[in-house]
């Protein structure tokens, strides 16, 4: 008995056997979202279209419920702000601002998952995809028919979000890799406000 116990402990330490108390993907996602109030992270975003990949980088801010800010720094500067009522998209290079209803825009998206404090199962079917690349993967299938995405896949490690993959209704995949993730910081309220600059093209709902 003692020999068997020592063997199991050794295998656990070597990573060969997963401890019984280790959380699976859905459990890690629940733990990540629990008591989450704010979030800040650097991100790399890659859009895969056929044989072409387009990469951009920036900083992401979140304040629950319902406030989001995406700052794209490369290859071009863009700003997306969700103020709780509307989503604003400011293309700095084109000097153009677009906006639409936040409620309609976020249906079935990762932004809805992160910013909404409702239970995950209210908006998504949650499937455990197991482990790959040392990460625990979860698949989320939007329940709303109006969703622009057919599948969302999240990768977590030690209850922290590491990667995200979105597959839209056209089969295109957008991947995010997060770095320097910090949760429950005090974020300035002005991050989630947007006022269109004067003398700039303003377009209604996207």
N, C-alpha and C positions, 0 to 999 in steps of 0.2 A: 504494500500500500504506500509506504513512504517513498519507495523507488518510483512508483507511478506518479505520485504527486510532484516529486522533484523533476521528473521528465516533463510534465505538463508545464510547470513553472518556467523551465528552461526554454521550452518551445515558445511560450508567450513572450519571453524576453527577447527571443530571436525573431519575433514577428511571424513565426510559422503558424501559430494558432491565435485566432482573435479572441480576446477575453470576453467572457459572457456579458460583461457590463458595458461593452463598447456600443455606442449608439449607431444605428443604421442611418441611411441618408435622410428619410423623412423625419426621424427623431432629431437629427442634427439641425435640419431646417427649422423645426419647431423651436429648438433651443436657441437658434440664431435670432429668430423673430421675437422670442419672448422678451418682454421688457425693453424692446428696442425703441428708442425715442429719436435719436439722430444717427446719421452715418455719413462718413466722408471717406473717399477712396480715390486713388489714381486708377485710370483704366486705359487699356488698349483695346480698341474695337476693330474687328476685321469682318468685312462684308464679302462673302464668297458668291460671285456671280459667274456661273459656268466655269471657265478656266482662269478667271481673273479674281484677284484678291485685293481689296482696298482697305488700307489700314489708317486709323486715326487715333489720336491720343487726347487725354484731357483729365479733368477732375469732376467727380460726382459728389453731390451733396443731397442729403435727405433729411426731412424733418416730418415725423408722423404727428397727426394724420395729414396726408395729402399734399405735402410741399416737396418739390424736387427742383434740382438745378444741375444741368449738364453743361460744362464748359469745355468746348473742343478747342484745342490749341494748335494741333497739326493734323493734316497738312494745311487746313484753312481754319480761320476762327469762326466759330458759331456758338450761339448760346441758346439753350432751351430752358425755360423757366415754367414750372407748374405752380401757380399761386393759390391753388385750392378751388379756383373757379374756371380759369382758362389756362391753356398751354400756349406759350409764346415762343416762336422760333425766330431768332434774329441772325440773319446771315450778314456778317459784318462786311465781307468782301463785296457782296451784291447790293449792300445798303437796302436790305429788304426785311420786313417783319411780317410774319404770318401768325395767325392765331385761330384757335378753335376751342370748343367746349372741352374741358378737361375730362368730364365724365364719359363723354363719347370716345375720346382719344385713347383712354387708358384701359378700355375693356379688354380683358384677357391678356394683358401685357405684364412683364416683370415689374414695371413701375407700379401697377395696381397691387401686385403681390407685396412689394416692399413698403408702399406708402399706406396701404389700407390696413386697419387694425382688426378687420373681420377675420374669422377662422379661415385658414387656407382652403379647406374643403368647400367653402361657400362659393368660391369662384373657380376652383381647379380640382380635377381628379389627380390624385398624387400616387405615383408609382415608384417603387424602389428599384433602381437599376443596378444596385450592387456597387462594387469597387472597381476602379480602373485608374492607372497612373498614380496610385496612392491616395486617391480621392474617392469620397462617397458621392454617388450620382443619384439624382432624383429627376424624374420626368413629371412635368405638370401639363395636363391637357385642359385647356380652357373650357368651361361649361357654357359660356355665352356664345351663341351662334354668330354674334357680330364681331367676334375677335378677329384681328388681322393675322394671328399666329395660330398654327396648327399644333405646335409643340414647343415647350420650354424645358430646357435641361439645365440643372444647377449642379455644381460640384462643390462639395464642402469638405473642410478638414478641421478637426477640433472645434466644431460648431461655428466655423467662420466661412463665409462665402468666398470662394476662390475663382470660380469661372461660371460663365453663363452662356448658353447657346439658345438662340431663337430661330425656329424654322417657320417662315411665313407661309401664307396660303399659296404662294407661287413656287415653293420649294427652295427658296433662297435661305442661306444660313448666315446669321450674324453672331459672331463670337466675341465675348468680353473676357478679359483677364484682369483681375483686380489686384492692386498692390497698395501697401501703406494704409490698409483699412483700419479706421478708427471709429468706434461706436460710442454713442451717448456723450458726445462733446457738446459744449455750448456754442451754438452757431448763431451768427448775427441774423436777425430777422430780415434785414435788407437783401440777403442772398436770394430770398424767395419773392421778391417784388420786381416788377418790370414795368418801366414806362418807356414807350417808344420814343426814340430820339426825334427831334423836330426835323421837318423837311425830309422825311424818309418814306419810301413806298410802304403802305400798310394794306395788307391783303386780309380779307375776311376769313371765314372758316376754310381750313386746308382742303 
